[in-house]
């Protein structure tokens, strides 16, 4: 069969009124699906309408003919944790694709959390709930949909939800089908181009209250060191990847793999720069020295707040002192920090927000992304009917961006390239918050 996998177009860098970035990053989950399908002899094409800037009403002219099945994701792997709230571009894409093919299937967060609603809106053949890799493979093997786990479909006017399947065994995944994408299209603004995503593990063993893990399930699953090294080697040597993001929820959750990866990259001396996301309390001088020598330039980390009582409420299991010391340690080794900060906790006052901002300015990360808490469906906040005064919080966040990014101590610490990105981040966010 000839299978088409689609990553739909989104506004760049933000959708109207949204906090989530719509970065031009490769859809790693589609690369995983493609690799599994090709292993069984299927012909696979990936159409990344987001990277190619193909609006929904233009997509049919890029589809061609002869696809036996088409799969569209509402949230590729990099958007599993912070999916778009406004799904209009995704729904429009599905609408236009269905005009030329009846064998259309959906995967991603939105169909996972609201399968019946998305089925009614899209009228597709079936919806995949949760991790898409194995269900996509099973659907393409043919047979009775009712026998395939983790999908939702309609039969005789009735919605049918099959039982949820087991978790994906990451160690059984082949190397992602990198050859199906042009990596020169992908970039990370503060790192560079020829960019790819990598994954060494899936899930997280921590239980922070704000975290959206609907697509991950509980617990942590890891790949083997050999598997990770093969994927990185293939991307760099065969597909000219020069920058990368290890997009695990917590990169240092399995330290032996990180150490093995760093030792390998140090030995190979690739022209490869990378970033990752991890908890600050897992950093120490020994691992930072290895990461720096291996090409790590930036670490993404959740500060979340500047109040210890708020960290405790969020179940973050970290102290302000550890956050401060970890950022200083990163600076010592020349690794930049991109920090995430949340506003809008219950009973949070404007005085509290000022104290949070004061702490952030004190620890002085290289980049800060201020966010209003979003109670995504399926999260602890949503289940507890949490609401946020969006107007008040957004107004404060606009001020926070001004106070932080227009601070001379911040500006003079960065090189010109980083200043330009900081300005772009600042103005882009302010513009979006006003929409």
N, C-alpha and C positions, 0 to 999 in steps of 0.2 A: 504493500500500500504506500501511497504518497501522503505524508502527514504534514500539515502546516501548523506551526506554533506561533502565536501572535502575542507580542507585547504592545499594548495600545498606546496611543499618543496621550500625553498630558502636557499642560502648560508648563513652560520652564521659565524661571526656576521654581515657582510656586503656582498652585492653583488659587483662584480668587478666594480670599478669606481663610486660606488653609495655613497651618503651621508646618506641615510636612514638606520637605524639599522634594522636587521631582527631578533629581539629578539624572544625567545621561550616563547611566551605569548598565552594564550588560545583565540581562535576565538570567541569572545563574540557574534558577530552577528549570528554565526551559532548556538550558544546555544539558542539565542532568537528564531530563526526559528524552531529549534527542539522542543522547549517548545510549540509553537503554533501548530505544526503538531501533537505532541503527544496528545494535548488537544482534537483534532478531531479524535483520534483513529488510527493515522498512526504509524507504527513502524519506528523508526529513528536510524540511525547509523552515528556517526561522525568519519571520518578518518582524523586525523591531521598529514599529511605527514611531515609537518615542524617539529613538536615536536618529531615525531618518526624517523626523518631523512631518509625518504623514497624518494629516487631520482625518477624523473619522469619515467625513463625506468624500474623501479622496481615496480611501483604502481599496475600494473595489478594483480600481485601475491597476493596482499592484498585486492582485491576487492570482491572476491567471486562471487556468482551468486544470482539472484533473486531480484535485485534492480529494482523497477519500474521506478524510476527517480533518476538522480544524479545531484547535484548542486555543482559547483566549484566556489570558490571566488578568484578573482585576488587580493583582498585587504581586509583582515578582518578588523574589526572596528578599531583596534589599528593602522592600516595603512591608514585610510581614509584621514588623513590630509597630510601625507608624503608618498604617494605610491611609489612603485618601478618604476623607469624609464625603466629599462631592464626587459621585461616581458617574457624572453625566458623560464624560468623554469615553469611559469604558462602555457604558450602555449604548451610546451612539455607535461605537465601533461594532459591537455585537449586532446591532440593528442592520447596519450596512453589509456586514459579512453574511448575515442570514439571507440577504436578498439573492446571493449567488450560490449558497450551499446550505442544505438542510442538516448536514452532519456536523453541527457545531456544539462544542462542549466548553464548559467554563471551569476555571480553577481559581484559587486565591482566597483571601480573607473574607470577602463580602459574601460569596456563595457558601462559605464554611459556616459563617455565623448566622446567616439568614437564607437558607437554601430555598424555602418555599417562596419567599418574597422575590428573590432574584429569578427563580424559575418563572414566576408569573410575569415579571417585567421583561424577560428576554425570550421566553418560549424556545429555549435551546433543547437539544436532545437530552443532555444530562449535566449535572453539576458535581464537581469533585469537591468533597469536604476534607480539609486538612492537607497534609503533604501530598503533592500531586504525582510524584514520580511513578509509583507502582500502579495506582489507578489508571493513569494514562496508558501504561503498558498493557494492562488487562483489557481496557476498552478496545485497544487496537488489535488485540488477539481475537476479538470477535466474541460471539456467544451472547448468552442471555444477560442483559443488564442487571437483572435481579440477583444474579449470582456474584456480582462484583461488589466488593465491600467499599464503603466510604463514598458512595455516590447517591445523588437524588435525581429522580426522573419522574415523568408523568406517564401513566398508563390508564387508558379508559377514563380519562378525566380526573384521576386520583393521583395525588402526590405520594411517591414511594421513597422512603429513606432506607437504604440498605444498612446493615450493621456497620459500625465503625471498625475499620481494619486495624491491624497492629502497626506499630511504629516502624518506620523505614530503618533498615540496617545500613548505615552509611558505609560500612566496610565492603558492601557488595556493589557499590556504585562504581561504574567504569569512569575513566577520565572524562570530564565534561567535553561535549562536542564543540571545542573551541573553533574548529575549522568552519563552522557555520556562521561565524560573525566576523566583521571587519573591526578589529580593536582600535584602529585609528579613529573611529567615530566616538570612542568613549574616553572620558576624562574625569578627573576630580580636581576641582578648581584650585585647591590649595596644595596639590601634590603633582599634577601633571597629566599628560596624555598617554595614549596607548595603554589604557587602563583596564584592569580586570578585577573581578571579585574572586575571593577564595574562601573556602570553608573547611576548617579543621574539625569542627564539632557543631552539633545542633542542640539547642536547648540551654538551660541554665539550672543549676542546683539551688540558687537563691530564690526567695519568694517576695521580692519587692512589690508593694501593693499597687504601684502605678503601672507595672509592666504588662504589656499585651503579649501573651504567649499562646494565643489561640491556635496559631499555626504550628507551634513547636511541641505542644504537650509538655508534661512535667518531666523533670530529670534531664540528664545530660548523656548524649551519645557522641562518640568520637570516632574519627577515622584513624587508620594506622599511620605511623610516621612515613612508611614507604609510600603509601597512597598519596599523602600530602606532597611529598617530595616529587613524585612522578607528575602530579598535576602542575606544580609550580614550574618544573623543568620543561614540560610540554608547552605551557603558555609562553615562557620566556624564549626558549630556543626555537620553537616551531612557528610561533605566532607573533613574535616581536613585541610582547607585552613588556612595558618598561616601568609601570607603576601598578600597585595593587592594594587592595583593602581586604584583610582577613576579617570577614564580617561576622564572626562568631559573636554571640551575645556576651561571652566572657572568654577572651582569647587565652588568658592564663589559667583557665580552669583545669587544663591538662598540661602542666608545665613541662613534662618530659618531651612532648611533641614540639613545643615552642623551642626548647633548648636544641633539639635535634634539627629543627628547621633553621635556626640561627647558625648553628655550626656548619650546616650544609651551604647556606648562602655565603658565609664568610669564606669557606673553602673555594667556592665557585667564582666569587668575585664578579658576579653579574652586574651589569648596569641597570639595577633594579631598586627602586625606592618604594617603601610600603608604609601602611598605617594599619592600625588595629583598634579594637574596642575592648577595654577590660576594666576591672575594678581597681581603684587606686591602692587599696590595701594589699594587693597581691604583688605590687612592684617593690623591688629592692635593688641595691647597687649591682649585684651579680647579674641579674637578668637584664637590667637596663644596659649594662655594658655590652652584653652579647647582642641585644636587639639593635643598639646603635651601630655596632660593627657590621651587623647583617643588613643594614640599609633602612631601619625603621626611622622615619622622620617625624611622625605625629602619632599620638595616642589619644583616642576618643575615650572620655570618661564622664560618668555621671556624678557631678557634685550634688545636684538636685536642689540643695538648699544651703543656707548658711546658719541654720538654727539646729542645735542638737536635738531638741524636742521634736522637730519636724522629721529629721532623719530617723529617729526612733519610731515615730508614727508611720513612716513609710516602710518600716521593716528593712531598712537599708543595711543594718548591721555594720556600721562604720562610724568613726568619730571625726569631728571637724579637725582635730589635731592630726590625725592620720592623712586626711585630705591635704592639709597644708604641707606636711612633710613630704608627701609623695610628689606634689607639684614642684617643690624645691629640688627634689632629687632628680626629677626629669630634666629640669633646667640645668642642673649640674652636668648631665650627660649630653646636653644639646638636643634633647627630644622635645618637640613642641606638644602642648596640651590643647585639645579642643574640648571644652567643658560644656555639659548640658545642665541647665538650671530650670527648675519648675516653679511656677507661681500659681496660687489659687487653692491652697489647702484649706480644709474646714477651719473656720474661725480665724483665718489669717487676716491680720490688720495691715493697714498701709505702713504702720511703724515696723511691723515684722518684715515687710517687703524691703523697706529701707535697710534694715539690719542684714538681710540676705545679700542685697547689692553691696553693702559695705564689706561683707566677708569675701565676696567674689572679687572685688577690687583689691582686697588685701592679698589674696593668694595669687591674683594676677595671671590667669591662664592666657595663652597666646590668642586663643579664639574662644568666644562664648556664644552659645546659642540659647537665648532665653525663650521659654515656652510656657504657655498656659496649659495646665493639666487637661488632658482630653480623656474622659471616661469611656474608652472604647468598649463596645459591646463584648462581653465575655471576660472583662477584667474585674478585679475586686471593687474598684470604684463604681463601675456600672451596676454591679450586683447589689451594691449598697445605696443605690439611688443618689449618687453624688452629683451635684450640679455646681457650676462655676459661673460667677458673675463676669461674663466675658468682656463686657464693655469696660468695667473697672480695671480688670487685669490687663487687657490689651493697652489701655491708656498708660498704665504703669510701665509695661514692657517697652513701649515706644520711648519713654523717658529713660529707661534702663539702658537701652541701646545707645542713646545719645550720651549719657553719662559715662558709659564704659568705653565706647569706641572713639569718642572725641577727647579722651584723656591723654594729655601730652606724654605722660609716662608710658602709656601703651603705644602710642604712635612711634615714638623715637626708639623703641626697643625692637621694632620690626624692620626687615629689609624692604625696599621699595615694592617688590612683587607682593609680599604679604600685606603691605599697607593698601595696595590697590584692591586685593581681595577683601580685606576688612571693610573698606568703603563700599564695595559692591554688596557685600553681605548686609551691611548696615542699611543702605538705602533701599535694597530690595525688600528687606523685612519691614521697614517702616511703611513702604508703599503698600505692601500686602495687608498690613494691620489696619490700614485706613480704608480698605475696600469693604 
